[in-house]
Structures are given as C-alpha cells and as structure tokens.
C-alpha cells in the first residue's frame, strides 16, 4: 500500500468518524499529501541539519549565555542562513545574564574514616562556596513539607539533600520532570529559610549514572543565599544509603561560580518573505544557548538546526509562502528567557502579527506529534490535518504545550505549537555533559525537521 493511499485512507476514516476536514483541505488533500512527501524525501535524502549540528556542537561547543561559545554560535547560525540565501537574515540585540562556573567542583562523602568522591555540578545562578568549601552533616528530604516539618532546630548549620527522584511510572518523562524539578529550582532558598548552609539536589534524570545534571535555580527574595549543586544519581544513591547506615555522615563540596554583569548577545533570525501576507509572521525556532559543560546537541542544538532546515526545505522545493516565515535562534532560554521575552516585546512594539509559532526543544528524537496552545477552534483545525501526518508516525496533535521561548507570544493571541518527539531518552542527556553530537540520530533529527516543515507549510497555506 502506498504512503499516499495510507494517508488518504486515514483521512477518510476521520471523515467517517465525524471529524470532517475543512473544505480547502478536502479539495487539496492529494496535493498536500504529495507535497509533504516531497518535504520528507528532501529531508531524508538531501538534509543538511545533521552536518550543521555537527559543526555547532563540535566546532562551536558549549554556548551558555554571555560566553565566547554563545557569541560564536550567533555568527555561525547567521552564516548558515545567509549561505542558504534566505531573504533576510539579521541579529536582534538581547541583554543576557552572565553566570560562569569557574574551576571544576569537588565533592566528598565522609563516613567516619571512609571518604568517597562523588560527581556534582553547581546549579546555574548559584553562588560559590566559601574558599576551601563547606563541610557539614546532611539532612535528607524528599519534599519541601518534610523539610519544614523538621524545623530550624534540625536543619540549621547542615547541608540539605533533596532526594526525590523523577517518577519512573510516568510514561511522559516531562511530566516526571515537572514533578521533581522544584527541588532544583527553589530548594536552596527553602533550605536557607531554616538555617541550612548548603543545598544538594538529586539530578533530574531517570537513569542511574555518574553525570551530574545542572539547570537553573533561583533565590527567593528575603531568604539567605546559600550554594546549591546537583549530585549525580549514582552519587545520590550512595549518599542516601550512607546516611541510612550512619546519620552522622558529613558531606563536603566546593564550587567557584559567580554571576557577572549582564552581557550583550543576540537572537538570530532568518526570513522567507510572504507573497500575499508579508506583514503576518509564522515563527519556528529553538534556543541557541546550552549549558557550559555540554555540547547541547539535544538541548537545543537539534531544535535550532531543525528550524533552519524547515525553511531551507520549503525554499529548495520552490514553495512561495503566503506569510513571512521566520527561523529564530533564541538566546538565553536556559537561565533567563531573555531571548524569548525580547522577541515578543519587539514584535509587539513593531505591531508584527504572529499567527503561529512552532518550537523544538524536546530533543532530536523521533517526532510523535505537536502540542498545541490555542482556542478550541484553532486546535480542531490543526487536528483536521492528522491524516496528512499519520504515514510518518506523527499521531499526537494537541496534547502538550508550545515552548518556553515562544510562550511570551501567547499574550498577542499567537497559536503556539511544540514539536513532541519520543520523550523516553531525553532526560538521559538533559543538562549533562553527555549531551553530545554522538547522542543524536541523523534520521530522527531529519524526521523532526520534516515534521516541522510540513506543519509550517499547512499553517501558511490554510491559516488559523
């Protein structure tokens, strides 16, 4: 059975079930199916995203906001879009936080005379420990309420160890992440309110390994600022078992991070001009920054190169868009969101109407669908294209959200879509040093780019 026939059969099934396609979609279903087939053929046989990702990760490398790597990434992605002869490529000024890790962290579990080194990573935004580090007894907790129940008397002068794992029973690992990440984000301040002198958090991953997974944290107003770090899951398991055997166990850690004055950086934007509605925009993008000890292949080099590739494919196929299509490389998603906020503010001040925005920030894995943020009618319209995606394994249109960087556009009524790949392996790499180019499959990356290009084509053609 041909792919075109499978797609037609899927659409017919939806129609019989009472999910009628729009008149225009019914009329052009065969033409749309054929064009989307060309998009996938181009992505899978002539794709450029994988080699762009190789350069971004291996030649540019880590790209934390304010760093030399971030500046190189701006120039590189700008040059890529210029080399592909996009109609307009430009930089958008963004002031970003500039946090630096400094010398590599040290940590040690002290159980009497037995001392064991364990891997940690300072959390983004944390202060440094005093020179020579911190050594203290440890209090292990799995919730903020458990911490509060202990009270100041039991917490003061100690290091609080937050050890609630991501829930392994959640099929959607982003749901598991959401159920645990508050420990990383706010744990230090919750501990400091009760007199703790340091905070250690179990890494946000379901896998047991020796990679500490960093991420941003924030200090609450009025609470003392104490140093905060993530410990690898193997390290967390060892610390917990040691504490069970000996509650007098001590933990030592030293980190040398600091926050410098905000730095000048850029969003990178490439356009294909619309022929009939050039003053209305559809944006597609990912975030260019990555954590400082990672190549940022899945998070989010993949999303950046997929977005450029989506526009390149449409251009290569001779497609003339109705609206102006933009590929946006957002800066500073990881520790400030300044790129997304600046982009939305600029759009508002220039009275630019964005009918939709698509983001890829869940890794370069096999695409499964798109999360949609919009009105019921807008969601229904997108869901009526399900038959066109079914042949490519993209079945989930609706569940989930848009994305952090495009989120600020929602205030202007923009429909937000987030590419939803298979989530099972994402947190194996998220914010860790193993998020490298080698972890990304060329074919899966290209399938994601094709899915994004197809969605971009349909929204541009039919509107929302």
N, C-alpha and C positions, 0 to 999 in steps of 0.2 A: 504494500500500500504506500503511495507516495506521501511525502510530507504535506503537500498541498491538499491532498484528499483528506488526510487526517485532520488538518486544520478546518477544512470545510465541514467535515463530519462533526467536529467538536462544536462549531458554531451552530450547526443545525440542531444538535442536541440541546444547546442552550435555548434556542428559539422554541423548540417543542416544550421545554420545561417552563416556558413562560417568561424567559429572560430575553426579551426582544432586543435586537440590535438597532441602533439608530438607522434611519433611512439611508443616510450617506454611507454608513459602514456596511449596510447590506449591499448597496449598489456597488461599492468598491472593494468588497471583501477579497475577491480573487486578485485584484490588482495589488491590494495591500499585502496579501499573503506572499505574492511573488516578489514584491519589493523587500519585505522583511527577510525573505530567503536570500536575497542578494546581500543584505546587510550582514547576515550570518556568514555567508560564503566569503565575503570580503574580510571580515574579522578573523576568520579561522584559517584562511589561506594567504592573506596578504597583510596580516595585522602588524602593527608597529608598537603596540603598547608594551609588550614584554621587553623589548630592547630599550625602550625609554625607561622602563622601571629598572633594568639592569644598571643603566648609567646613573639614575637618580639615587639608587641605593648604594652602589659600589664605588662610583666616582665622586658623587657629592657626599653621600653618607648621612650621618645624624644631622637633624635640622631643627633643633629647638629654637624657639623664637629668640631673636636677638643675637644668635650665634653667626659665625662665619659660614657654617653649613647652610643655614637658612638663607643667607644672602646669595650664596652660590645657587641654591635651588630656585630662587626667584629668577636669576639670569638664565638658568638652564631651561626652565619651562617656558619662559618668554621666547627664547631662541627656537625651541621646538615648534611653537605655534607660528612663529614668523617663517620658519623653514617650510611649513605646510601651507603657507600663503593664505592664512586666514585674513579676512577683510580688514580687521583692525585688531591690533594687539597692544595692550597698554598696561601700565602699572598704576595701582591705586594705593596711595600713601596710608600706612597704618602705624600707629604707635603701639608697641607691644611690651609686655613685661619681659624682664631680662634676668632670669634666675640661672645661676651656674652651680654645678655640683661640686667643683673643686676636686681635691685629692680623693682617691677611692676610699670608700667607707670600710670600717673594720668592726667586727662584732664577735663576741665570745660568750658561750655559756659556761659558768663556773659552778661546778657541783663538787664542793669540797676542794680536793687537790686536782680533780679532773677538769681540764679546760678544753673546750671544743669550739673551734672557729666555725661560724655559720655565715652564709651569704645574706647581706642586707643591701638596700638601696634607699637613700634619702628620698622622701616624698617631695614632689615639686612644690616649691613655696615654703618649705620648712626652713627653720633657722639651723645654724650649726650647733653642735655640742660645744661646751667649753673646751679649751685646748687640753688635750690629754683624755678627752672623752668623759663618759658617765658610767659609773658602776653602781648598781643598786639591786635590791631584792625586787622580785617580779610578782605582779598580781595578774592572773589570767582571767579574762571575762569573755563572754560571748554576746553581750548586749549592753547597751547604754543603761538599761534599767538595772541589770545586775551590778554594773559599776556603781550606780547611785545608791543601791541598797547597801553596798559595802561601806559607804560613807567616808568622810575625810580621815577619820582615825586609822582606817586600814589602808588607805591609798596614799596618804601624804608621804613624800620622800621616796616613793617607789616608781618603778617603770611599769606602766600598764601595757599588757599584752592582749590585744584584741584578736581572738582566735575563732571567729565564726566563719566556717567555710562557705563557699558558694554551694547552694543546694544542688546536689548531683541528680536529684529526681526531676528537676525542671528540664523539659525537652528543649525549650528555648533558652539557651545559655545566657542571653541578655536579661532574661527575667531573673535568673540565678544571680547574675552580676548586680542587678538593681537591688536584690535582697540582702547584699553584703557590703556594698561599696560605701555606705555611710560611715563604716568604721574607719576607712581610709580618709574620707573627706573631712569628717568632723571629730574623729576620735581624740586627736591631740587636745583640742580645747575642752572636750568633755572630761578628759583625764586631768587636765590642768586645773579645772574648777575645783577639784577635790585635793589638789596639792601634789599631783604626780610631777615628776621631774623629767619624764621622757615617755614616748609612746612608740610601741612596735605593733605593726598590723600584719596579719597573715596575708600573703599575696593573693590577688584576685584572679585565681585560676582554679579549675577543677583538677588539674594534673599535679601529681606529686613530682617535683623536680627541684633542681638547685638554682633556678633562675629567680631572683627577686623581681617582682613586677612593680614598677613605680607607678606614678599617677599623681594628679594634683590633690592638694589638701588646702584647707582654708582655716584661718584663725578667727574665732568668734570675737566680736567686739567686747572689750572688758575682761576677757579671760587672759591669763598669763600665756606667753608664747613659749612652748617647750619643743625640743627637737623631736621629729617624727620620721620613722623609717618603715619600709616594708621588709619583711623577712621571707625567704623562700618557703614554699610549702613543706619541703623536707626539713628545713630548719624549724618551722613552726611545730611540726610533729615531734621533733626531738625535744624542743623546749617544753612542750606540754607534758610529754612523758617524764622528763626530768623533774618537772615541778610536782607531778603526782608522787614521784618517789621521794623527793626532797623539797618541801615547801620553802626551805631556806636558800634555794638556788639563787644565784646572782646572775645578772646579765650586764655585759659591758658593750657599749658601742660608741663609735667616734665618727663624726661626719663633718665636712668642711664647706658646706654650701653657703651661698649668700645671694641676696637679691640686690641687683644693681639698678641704677636709674633706667626708666623705660627707654627703649631703643626704637629707632626708625626702621620700618620694614614696609612690605608691600603685599597686597593681593595681586595676583597676575590674572589678567582677563584677555581672552581671545574671542572674537566675534565673527559670525557669518551673518551678514546683513539680510533682513527680510525684504521681500519684494512688494508685499501689499500692506503689511502691518509692521513696518520697521520700527515704529515707536513703541511697540509692545515686545516684551522680552520673555524668553524661556531660558533659565539658567541651569547649568548642570555642572557639578563640581565635587571636589574633595578637599581635604586640608593638607597643605604643603608641609607644615611643621611635623616633627616627630621628636620623641624623647631622645635625650642626649647620648645614651649608650646603645641605641638601637638604629638599624638602618631604616626602620619604618617602612617595611615592604608591604605588609598587610594594613598597617595603621600609619599613614593612609596614602602611601605612595601608589598603591593599587587604584584607589579612587581617583587620584589626580590623573594618572595616565589613561584610565578608562574614559574619563570625561573628555580629554583631548581627542582620544581615539574616536569617540562617538561623533564629534563634529567632523573629524578627518574623513570618516567613512561616508557620511552623508555628502560631503563635498566631492569625494572621489567618485561617488555614484552619480554625480551631476544633479543632485537634488537642490532645488531652489526653495529655500524656506519662505514661508509667509511672514513669520515673525523673526525678529533678530534673535539668533541663538548665541548663547554665551557659555564658554567653558571658564569656570572660575576656580583658581587655585587659592583657597582661603588660607591666611596666615594666622597662627595662634589659637587653634582650636584646643590644644592640649592644656594650656594653662592660662586662659584668659578670655577666649572667644572674641578678641578684638577684631579679627578679620570679618567674621560674620556680621557683627554689630556695625562696623564701618560700612560694609557693603550695603546693608539695609538702610542705614542712615543716608548714604549717598543717593540711593535710589529714590528715597522719599523726598530729599531736598531738590533733586532734579526732576521730580514728578515722572519717574520712569515706572511704567506699569508692568509688573511681572505677573503673567497669567499662571505660571507654574515654575517650580524649581525642583530639580532632582539631585539627590546627593548619594554618593557611595562612600560609606565609612564603616562598613562591617566586614572588611576584608575581601581579598581577591579570590574567594571560593566560588563554587558553582552557584549561579543565581537560581533562586527559588520563587521570587516574586518581588512585589513592591509594596511597602507600607504607604498608606495614603492619609493625608490630613486635609480635609476639605468638607464641604457640605455633603449631605446625603446624595444630592443630585449629581454632584461632581464625582463622588466615589462611584456611583452607579454607572456613570458614563464611561469611566475608566474600566470598570469591571466588565462592561459590554465588549471589551476588546480581548477577553480571555481566550477566545478561540484562536486568535492570531498568535498567542504566546504558547499555547498548550504543546505544540510539537517540539518545543525547545526546553521542556522541563520547567517552565515558569508558570506555576499554577496558583500562587497566592497573591491575589490583588486585593489589598485592603487592610489586612492585619498589620500592626506595627505603626511606626511614625515616619516622619520625614528625615530630619537630621539636625544636628546641633548648629551647624553653620548657616543653614537656610532657615532655621527656626525664626529668627527675627523678622523675616519677610512675611510671616503669617499675619502680623498686625496690619498689613496692607491688603489682606484678602487673597494672597498668593496661595495656590494649591501646592502642597508640599508632598514630594514622593521620595522615599528612601529605598534604594536597592537592597533587597533582603537575600543575601546568599545563605547557604547552609551554615549554621552557626556552631556546629559541634567542635570545631578545632580552633575557633578564633581566639579564645582566651588561653590557649596553649602559648600564644605568642604576644598577646596584648601587653604593651608597655614593658616588654622584656628584651634582653639582649639577643634572644634567638629569633626576633622578628627580622629575618634576613631575606635577601632575594631568593635564596635556595628554598625557602618555605612556600613560595608561590608557584602554582602550576600554570604553565603558559596557556594551556587550553581553558582552564577555569577562568583565568583572567580575561581571555578573549571572549568567552561566552558572556561574561558580565558586561563587557563593553558593547557587545552586540545587543544585549537586552536593553541597555540604556539608550543606545542609538534608535532602537525600534520604538521605545516609549516616546522618545523625543520627536520622532517622525510623526507618530499618531497624534500627539498633543498639538504639534504645529499644524498638521493637516486639518484636524477636526475642531480644535479649540476645546475649551472647558466652560 
